[in-house]
Amino acid sequence: MASDSGAPTGKVVTRFAPSPTGYLHIGGARTALFNWLFARHHGGRALLRIEDTDRKRSTQDAIDKIIDGLDWLGLDYDEPALFQSDRAERHAEVARRLLDNGHAYKCFATPEELEAMRAEQRAAKVPMRYDRRWRDRDPVEAPEGAPYVIRLKVPTEGETTIEDAVQGKVTVKNAEIDDYVLLRADGTPTYMLAVVVDDHDMGVTHVIRGDDHLNNAFRQLPIIRAMNAIEGGWPDPVYAHVPLIHGPDGAKMSKRHGAVGVEAYRDDEGILPEALFNYLLRLGWGHGDREEISREEAVALFDLSGVGKGPARFDIKKLQNLNGHYIREADDARLASIVAEKLGSSADEKLLAKAMPVLKPRAKSINELSEGSQFLFAKRPLEMTEKAAALLDDEARARLAELSKMLHLQNDWTIEALEATTKTYAEAQELGLGKLAQPMRAALTGTTTSPGIFDVLVLLGKEESLARIDAQASSPARSAQDA
């Protein structure tokens, strides 16, 4: 149990409850993170429930992607995932218990009658709600064997107030909530019933979810309070409705703002899990001016009091900058493994690990690391970018040929020795080092951007470096159109 303010007075239990109808949305990932952090911070339990009652839209592929995304973010759970579809009998049992104790009733209204009712309400321009026509009628008035749904008998007088741990005090008049369906005519439970029953049976103390569910809380509380009146032991949970994530333009985050699924940030954007974890943490929650917060610090610091009431705006540049920080902090062997998987079978993981110290300082994504490392595995003759080809004119090739003679004699293939030899040649030719370094970079990598040229020479090794330089030095100059 917990107090209205969100501060726990007993064992905390949270849950993340995605519907497996697609990828793990970035907003869902943040909800999962907040639930996980709150439970871990308070020494409680974090649970996962897959709300797969929509059998037509729920897929195993979506379930796999959601669980994979949560695993990738490092969100572990204290019990195996609970599947809502396995619990239909339990949901129906609660509906019948409410019916038997006068908190619900059978509604025999036909689809045609309900549509006529809605048409009248539309014409009168009044809110469309079920008019409770069967609330106080005797079921014997219905034709024998007629199908029926079970509706909750929602209080019609007074109001309900929720002390939301994020939104504060929120009040709704009970008359604004209709007697909604708990059990359909085919005996299947509705979402509203299933959620309440599962939360209770899982022992959930804090319902932390998007603020688009705030209205649902006022529909779910009557079930909780009715069951508590019947059998006790159904306390109100603490609600915490977190504002949704918006795009840079202030509109609700959607595909038009770019990637919205966790897997897209991992696979397409090249984001590390610790970077996305940190970014989502700071998206709507704050601790002073701190931007970079480790997982351990997040567990120690997180509480609902730090969650803002207004929607947070997603900023891809901030995420990329944060990702750059975590790339610089990451273990070289781990980065090499990730990049090698992206590059495929041609990649040498040991060589990548050796190259990471000079590749990662400027990279903001795994994609940039992968692109920056491709020169290591390029096959001769190298493909030239237009800008690289423009650097290799006849004069530059002649200089490369002369420099190559000196480098062939170089036995100490280290950064210091190679730099000294190259400077000696540049000074003899009365050239700035840049006049040599750029054509060398083009010859060695096929591009105009790379790590330091002497780092490149060392990483490629003497044999490969000289083979690439000699291949360009002995070739006729090509125009940019030929490149």
VMD Tcl script that draws the C-alpha trace (Angstrom):
set ca {
  {0.00 0.00 0.00}
  {1.14 3.58 -0.54}
  {0.15 7.10 0.40}
  {-1.62 9.55 -1.91}
  {1.61 11.46 -2.51}
  {3.22 8.46 -4.17}
  {5.62 7.79 -1.31}
  {5.38 4.08 -0.49}
  {4.31 2.81 2.93}
  {4.80 -0.85 2.03}
  {6.31 -3.12 -0.60}
  {6.24 -1.35 -3.96}
  {5.01 -3.27 -7.00}
  {4.91 -1.67 -10.44}
  {4.02 -3.05 -13.83}
  {4.63 -2.24 -17.46}
  {1.72 -3.45 -19.60}
  {2.27 -3.06 -23.35}
  {-0.17 -4.18 -26.04}
  {1.76 -6.32 -28.57}
  {0.37 -4.78 -31.72}
  {3.69 -3.37 -32.96}
  {7.16 -2.26 -31.91}
  {8.16 -0.97 -28.48}
  {7.29 2.74 -28.86}
  {9.74 5.24 -27.42}
  {6.97 6.49 -25.11}
  {6.28 2.97 -23.94}
  {9.98 2.44 -23.30}
  {10.05 5.53 -21.07}
  {6.97 4.28 -19.18}
  {8.70 0.93 -18.70}
  {11.83 2.72 -17.49}
  {9.97 4.87 -14.96}
  {8.13 1.84 -13.58}
  {11.35 -0.16 -13.35}
  {13.30 2.66 -11.69}
  {10.56 3.40 -9.15}
  {10.42 -0.25 -8.11}
  {14.21 -0.59 -7.95}
  {14.61 2.70 -6.05}
  {12.18 1.54 -3.36}
  {13.44 -2.04 -3.21}
  {10.19 -3.30 -4.69}
  {9.20 -5.53 -7.59}
  {8.89 -4.64 -11.26}
  {6.51 -6.81 -13.28}
  {5.72 -7.19 -16.98}
  {2.24 -7.89 -18.36}
  {1.54 -8.44 -22.05}
  {-1.96 -7.14 -22.79}
  {-2.69 -9.40 -25.73}
  {-6.46 -9.68 -25.51}
  {-6.83 -8.14 -28.97}
  {-6.09 -11.46 -30.68}
  {-6.49 -10.08 -34.20}
  {-3.84 -7.38 -33.80}
  {-1.52 -9.00 -31.24}
  {1.35 -10.92 -32.83}
  {4.19 -13.07 -31.58}
  {6.60 -10.94 -33.59}
  {5.47 -7.83 -31.69}
  {5.78 -9.65 -28.37}
  {9.32 -10.72 -29.26}
  {10.27 -7.18 -30.30}
  {8.90 -5.66 -27.11}
  {10.73 -8.13 -24.87}
  {13.91 -7.78 -26.95}
  {13.74 -3.99 -26.64}
  {13.27 -4.16 -22.88}
  {16.17 -6.60 -22.56}
  {18.37 -4.34 -24.68}
  {17.60 -1.39 -22.38}
  {18.54 -3.56 -19.41}
  {15.09 -3.64 -17.83}
  {14.76 -6.95 -16.02}
  {11.62 -8.19 -14.32}
  {11.03 -10.08 -11.10}
  {8.64 -12.65 -12.55}
  {8.04 -14.16 -15.99}
  {5.77 -12.01 -18.17}
  {2.07 -12.45 -17.47}
  {-0.12 -12.78 -20.57}
  {-3.52 -11.21 -20.17}
  {-5.10 -13.59 -22.69}
  {-4.46 -16.49 -20.32}
  {-6.66 -14.96 -17.65}
  {-10.04 -14.53 -19.34}
  {-11.75 -16.94 -16.91}
  {-10.50 -14.98 -13.92}
  {-11.70 -11.71 -15.46}
  {-15.14 -13.20 -16.12}
  {-15.25 -14.54 -12.56}
  {-14.85 -10.99 -11.18}
  {-17.55 -9.68 -13.53}
  {-19.96 -12.34 -12.27}
  {-19.02 -11.54 -8.68}
  {-19.91 -7.90 -9.29}
  {-23.17 -8.98 -10.93}
  {-24.12 -11.31 -8.08}
  {-23.50 -8.59 -5.50}
  {-25.51 -5.86 -7.20}
  {-22.58 -3.81 -8.52}
  {-23.23 -4.80 -12.13}
  {-26.23 -5.75 -14.24}
  {-27.24 -7.53 -17.41}
  {-27.89 -5.28 -20.39}
  {-30.00 -6.75 -23.19}
  {-29.90 -3.70 -25.49}
  {-29.41 -4.80 -29.09}
  {-26.79 -3.23 -31.40}
  {-29.65 -1.60 -33.34}
  {-31.10 -0.06 -30.17}
  {-27.70 1.27 -29.10}
  {-27.09 2.79 -32.52}
  {-30.49 4.48 -32.45}
  {-29.66 5.83 -28.98}
  {-26.34 7.24 -30.25}
  {-28.02 8.79 -33.27}
  {-30.47 10.63 -30.99}
  {-27.59 11.87 -28.82}
  {-25.67 13.06 -31.87}
  {-28.74 14.91 -33.14}
  {-29.27 16.50 -29.72}
  {-25.55 17.32 -29.55}
  {-25.18 15.78 -26.11}
  {-22.33 13.51 -24.94}
  {-22.73 9.98 -26.25}
  {-23.12 7.70 -23.26}
  {-25.09 4.59 -22.56}
  {-28.41 5.73 -21.13}
  {-28.59 3.01 -18.45}
  {-31.86 1.65 -19.88}
  {-31.35 -1.78 -18.30}
  {-29.80 -0.59 -15.03}
  {-32.97 -0.95 -12.97}
  {-34.98 -3.33 -15.15}
  {-35.66 -6.92 -14.28}
  {-33.82 -9.32 -16.63}
  {-37.01 -11.37 -16.96}
  {-38.30 -8.57 -19.19}
  {-35.84 -9.63 -21.85}
  {-36.80 -12.25 -24.45}
  {-35.86 -15.77 -23.37}
  {-32.30 -16.65 -24.41}
  {-31.53 -13.09 -25.55}
  {-27.82 -12.24 -25.56}
  {-26.62 -9.72 -22.98}
  {-23.53 -7.92 -21.77}
  {-22.62 -7.25 -18.16}
  {-22.26 -3.55 -17.33}
  {-20.78 -1.96 -14.23}
  {-23.24 -0.03 -12.07}
  {-21.21 3.19 -11.79}
  {-22.20 5.67 -9.04}
  {-24.31 8.45 -10.53}
  {-24.08 10.98 -7.68}
  {-21.12 12.92 -6.35}
  {-17.63 12.97 -7.71}
  {-14.37 11.03 -7.63}
  {-11.04 12.64 -6.78}
  {-7.63 11.17 -7.51}
  {-4.48 12.49 -5.83}
  {-2.26 11.72 -8.78}
  {1.44 11.49 -7.91}
  {2.33 13.48 -11.04}
  {-0.78 15.46 -12.02}
  {-1.87 16.38 -8.52}
  {-5.52 16.52 -7.48}
  {-7.91 15.61 -10.31}
  {-11.70 15.45 -9.86}
  {-14.42 14.08 -12.17}
  {-18.17 14.06 -11.60}
  {-19.47 10.50 -11.43}
  {-22.35 11.38 -13.73}
  {-19.85 11.86 -16.55}
  {-18.90 8.17 -16.48}
  {-21.30 5.76 -18.12}
  {-22.10 2.20 -17.15}
  {-19.54 0.59 -19.39}
  {-19.33 -3.05 -20.43}
  {-17.33 -5.47 -18.28}
  {-18.17 -8.71 -20.08}
  {-19.20 -8.89 -23.73}
  {-22.08 -11.01 -25.00}
  {-19.62 -13.73 -26.05}
  {-18.26 -13.90 -22.48}
  {-14.97 -12.16 -23.20}
  {-13.78 -9.44 -20.81}
  {-13.18 -5.84 -21.82}
  {-9.86 -4.06 -21.42}
  {-11.15 -1.97 -18.50}
  {-12.08 -5.04 -16.44}
  {-8.99 -7.07 -17.34}
  {-6.58 -4.30 -16.34}
  {-8.14 -3.85 -12.91}
  {-8.25 -7.57 -12.14}
  {-4.70 -8.16 -13.29}
  {-3.34 -5.18 -11.36}
  {-5.03 -6.48 -8.21}
  {-3.91 -10.07 -8.65}
  {-0.33 -8.97 -9.39}
  {-0.32 -6.87 -6.23}
  {0.38 -3.64 -8.11}
  {0.67 -0.69 -5.70}
  {1.63 2.07 -8.19}
  {0.11 2.46 -11.64}
  {2.63 4.58 -13.58}
  {1.50 5.18 -17.15}
  {0.90 7.82 -19.83}
  {-1.52 10.63 -19.04}
  {-3.69 9.50 -21.95}
  {-4.88 6.87 -19.46}
  {-5.94 9.39 -16.81}
  {-9.62 9.13 -17.80}
  {-9.35 5.34 -17.51}
  {-8.45 5.68 -13.83}
  {-11.88 7.16 -13.13}
  {-13.50 4.23 -14.92}
  {-11.34 1.62 -13.20}
  {-11.68 2.88 -9.63}
  {-15.41 1.95 -9.40}
  {-14.50 -1.69 -10.09}
  {-11.78 -1.62 -7.45}
  {-14.03 0.00 -4.86}
  {-16.94 -2.32 -5.61}
  {-14.74 -5.40 -5.21}
  {-13.28 -3.97 -2.02}
  {-16.81 -3.57 -0.68}
  {-17.61 -7.16 -1.60}
  {-14.57 -8.98 -0.28}
  {-12.02 -6.45 1.03}
  {-8.37 -6.39 0.10}
  {-8.80 -4.27 -3.03}
  {-7.04 -1.00 -2.11}
  {-6.84 1.93 -4.51}
  {-3.42 1.99 -6.20}
  {-1.36 5.15 -6.32}
  {-1.79 6.63 -9.79}
  {0.99 8.50 -11.57}
  {0.04 9.70 -15.04}
  {3.11 10.85 -16.93}
  {2.76 13.45 -19.73}
  {3.28 12.08 -23.22}
  {6.40 12.68 -25.30}
  {6.05 15.33 -28.00}
  {8.10 15.92 -31.11}
  {10.18 19.08 -31.65}
  {7.08 20.83 -33.04}
  {5.07 20.23 -29.87}
  {2.77 17.60 -31.42}
  {2.45 14.09 -30.02}
  {5.46 11.99 -31.02}
  {4.73 10.09 -34.23}
  {6.45 8.61 -37.27}
  {6.55 11.97 -38.99}
  {9.07 13.06 -36.34}
  {11.38 10.19 -37.30}
  {12.02 6.89 -35.56}
  {9.54 6.09 -32.79}
  {10.43 2.46 -32.04}
  {13.27 1.42 -29.74}
  {14.61 -1.05 -32.32}
  {14.94 1.77 -34.87}
  {17.13 3.77 -32.51}
  {19.28 0.70 -31.96}
  {19.46 -0.63 -35.51}
  {18.98 2.43 -37.71}
  {20.22 5.34 -35.60}
  {23.12 3.47 -33.96}
  {22.24 4.44 -30.38}
  {23.75 2.58 -27.41}
  {21.29 1.25 -24.79}
  {22.88 3.24 -21.96}
  {22.49 6.43 -24.00}
  {18.79 5.81 -24.70}
  {18.29 4.78 -21.06}
  {19.87 8.05 -19.89}
  {18.00 10.15 -22.46}
  {14.58 8.65 -21.68}
  {15.27 9.14 -17.97}
  {15.84 12.86 -18.55}
  {12.82 13.14 -20.84}
  {10.27 14.45 -18.37}
  {12.26 13.76 -15.18}
  {15.04 15.84 -13.76}
  {17.57 16.04 -10.96}
  {19.02 19.53 -10.94}
  {21.09 20.23 -14.03}
  {22.46 16.70 -14.32}
  {22.42 15.38 -17.90}
  {24.64 12.30 -17.71}
  {23.30 9.88 -15.13}
  {24.42 6.27 -14.87}
  {22.04 3.36 -14.31}
  {23.18 3.02 -10.69}
  {22.71 6.73 -10.04}
  {19.29 6.64 -11.70}
  {18.12 3.89 -9.33}
  {19.43 5.86 -6.36}
  {17.89 9.18 -7.44}
  {14.60 8.38 -9.18}
  {11.28 9.24 -7.60}
  {7.96 10.47 -8.91}
  {8.47 13.92 -7.41}
  {10.97 14.64 -10.17}
  {8.48 13.95 -12.99}
  {7.19 17.12 -14.65}
  {3.53 17.87 -15.37}
  {4.16 19.14 -18.90}
  {5.00 17.07 -21.97}
  {8.68 16.61 -22.80}
  {10.00 17.35 -26.30}
  {12.12 14.76 -28.02}
  {15.37 16.23 -29.36}
  {17.35 13.85 -31.58}
  {20.44 16.08 -31.45}
  {20.54 15.87 -27.66}
  {20.22 12.10 -27.88}
  {23.06 11.95 -30.42}
  {25.30 14.13 -28.27}
  {24.59 11.95 -25.26}
  {25.27 8.88 -27.38}
  {28.64 10.36 -28.34}
  {29.48 10.66 -24.66}
  {28.63 7.01 -24.01}
  {30.56 5.87 -27.09}
  {33.66 7.62 -25.73}
  {33.09 5.94 -22.36}
  {32.39 2.47 -23.78}
  {34.79 -0.47 -23.72}
  {36.68 -0.76 -27.00}
  {36.15 -4.50 -27.33}
  {32.41 -4.10 -26.82}
  {32.20 -1.37 -29.46}
  {34.27 -3.49 -31.83}
  {31.83 -6.37 -31.40}
  {28.82 -4.13 -32.15}
  {30.50 -2.55 -35.20}
  {31.73 -5.93 -36.49}
  {28.17 -7.26 -36.41}
  {27.03 -4.23 -38.40}
  {29.84 -4.52 -40.97}
  {29.45 -8.25 -41.50}
  {31.88 -11.10 -42.05}
  {34.67 -8.96 -43.52}
  {35.31 -7.16 -40.23}
  {38.27 -8.10 -38.03}
  {37.12 -7.57 -34.45}
  {40.64 -7.35 -33.04}
  {41.62 -4.69 -35.55}
  {38.43 -2.78 -34.79}
  {39.18 -2.87 -31.07}
  {42.67 -1.57 -31.79}
  {41.20 1.24 -33.89}
  {38.49 2.29 -31.41}
  {40.63 4.78 -29.44}
  {41.08 6.87 -32.60}
  {37.66 6.18 -34.12}
  {35.34 6.91 -31.20}
  {36.33 10.45 -30.07}
  {34.32 12.11 -32.87}
  {31.57 9.52 -33.38}
  {28.02 10.15 -32.20}
  {26.56 6.85 -33.35}
  {27.45 3.26 -34.11}
  {26.72 4.13 -37.73}
  {29.46 6.77 -37.70}
  {31.83 4.29 -36.08}
  {31.00 1.75 -38.77}
  {31.48 4.25 -41.58}
  {34.68 5.55 -40.06}
  {36.17 2.06 -39.78}
  {35.41 0.86 -43.31}
  {38.80 2.00 -44.62}
  {40.39 -0.73 -42.50}
  {38.75 -3.43 -44.62}
  {38.62 -1.76 -48.03}
  {39.92 -3.82 -50.93}
  {42.36 -2.48 -53.51}
  {41.87 -0.67 -55.78}
  {40.10 1.65 -53.35}
  {36.91 3.37 -54.40}
  {37.46 7.12 -54.21}
  {34.99 9.76 -53.15}
  {34.78 12.75 -55.48}
  {36.67 14.97 -53.02}
  {39.39 12.36 -52.44}
  {39.95 11.88 -56.17}
  {40.34 15.65 -56.60}
  {43.26 15.64 -54.15}
  {45.25 13.09 -56.16}
  {46.46 15.20 -59.05}
  {49.78 14.53 -60.84}
  {51.76 16.66 -58.41}
  {50.30 14.93 -55.37}
  {50.99 11.49 -56.87}
  {54.58 12.41 -57.56}
  {55.03 13.47 -53.94}
  {53.42 10.26 -52.72}
  {55.85 8.26 -54.86}
  {58.83 10.08 -53.30}
  {57.48 9.73 -49.78}
  {56.78 6.05 -50.37}
  {60.49 5.43 -51.06}
  {61.33 6.85 -47.64}
  {58.56 4.89 -45.93}
  {59.73 1.64 -47.53}
  {62.97 2.13 -45.62}
  {61.12 2.73 -42.36}
  {61.63 -0.18 -39.96}
  {60.05 1.47 -36.93}
  {56.37 1.55 -37.98}
  {55.13 3.70 -35.08}
  {53.25 6.98 -35.00}
  {56.30 8.88 -33.76}
  {58.71 7.46 -36.32}
  {56.28 7.83 -39.24}
  {55.52 11.43 -38.29}
  {59.21 12.24 -38.10}
  {59.90 10.73 -41.55}
  {56.95 12.52 -43.15}
  {57.95 15.86 -41.59}
  {61.50 15.41 -42.87}
  {60.22 14.93 -46.41}
  {57.76 17.85 -46.10}
  {60.48 20.19 -44.86}
  {62.83 19.14 -47.67}
  {60.07 19.99 -50.16}
  {59.20 23.18 -48.27}
  {55.64 21.93 -47.80}
  {53.23 22.22 -44.93}
  {52.35 18.86 -43.46}
  {48.74 19.27 -44.61}
  {49.87 19.32 -48.25}
  {51.05 15.74 -47.76}
  {48.56 14.51 -45.20}
  {45.44 15.08 -47.30}
  {46.64 13.24 -50.42}
  {47.98 10.48 -48.12}
  {44.55 10.22 -46.48}
  {42.87 9.98 -49.89}
  {45.31 7.27 -51.03}
  {44.99 5.29 -47.80}
  {41.24 5.54 -47.18}
  {39.57 6.74 -50.39}
  {38.00 9.58 -48.39}
  {38.94 12.99 -47.00}
  {37.95 12.19 -43.40}
  {39.63 9.66 -41.14}
  {41.53 9.42 -37.89}
  {44.96 11.02 -37.77}
  {47.02 10.00 -40.81}
  {49.75 8.38 -38.73}
  {47.14 6.42 -36.77}
  {45.82 5.21 -40.13}
  {49.30 4.10 -41.23}
  {49.84 2.15 -38.01}
  {46.40 0.52 -38.08}
  {46.75 -0.58 -41.71}
  {50.29 -1.80 -41.14}
  {53.37 -1.25 -43.31}
  {52.54 -3.70 -46.11}
  {48.95 -2.58 -46.71}
  {49.74 1.12 -46.25}
  {52.53 1.09 -48.81}
  {50.48 -1.01 -51.22}
  {47.70 1.58 -51.12}
  {50.05 4.55 -51.47}
  {51.97 2.91 -54.32}
  {48.73 1.99 -56.10}
  {47.77 5.67 -56.24}
  {51.28 7.00 -56.85}
  {51.68 4.83 -59.91}
  {48.20 5.52 -61.33}
  {47.48 8.38 -63.71}
  {45.55 11.25 -62.13}
  {41.78 10.92 -62.45}
  {39.25 13.69 -62.74}
  {36.40 13.86 -60.27}
  {34.14 12.51 -63.03}
  {36.33 9.43 -63.36}
  {36.40 8.77 -59.65}
}
mol new
graphics top color blue
foreach p $ca { graphics top sphere $p radius 0.5 }
foreach p [lrange $ca 0 end-1] q [lrange $ca 1 end] { graphics top cylinder $p $q radius 0.2 }
display resetview
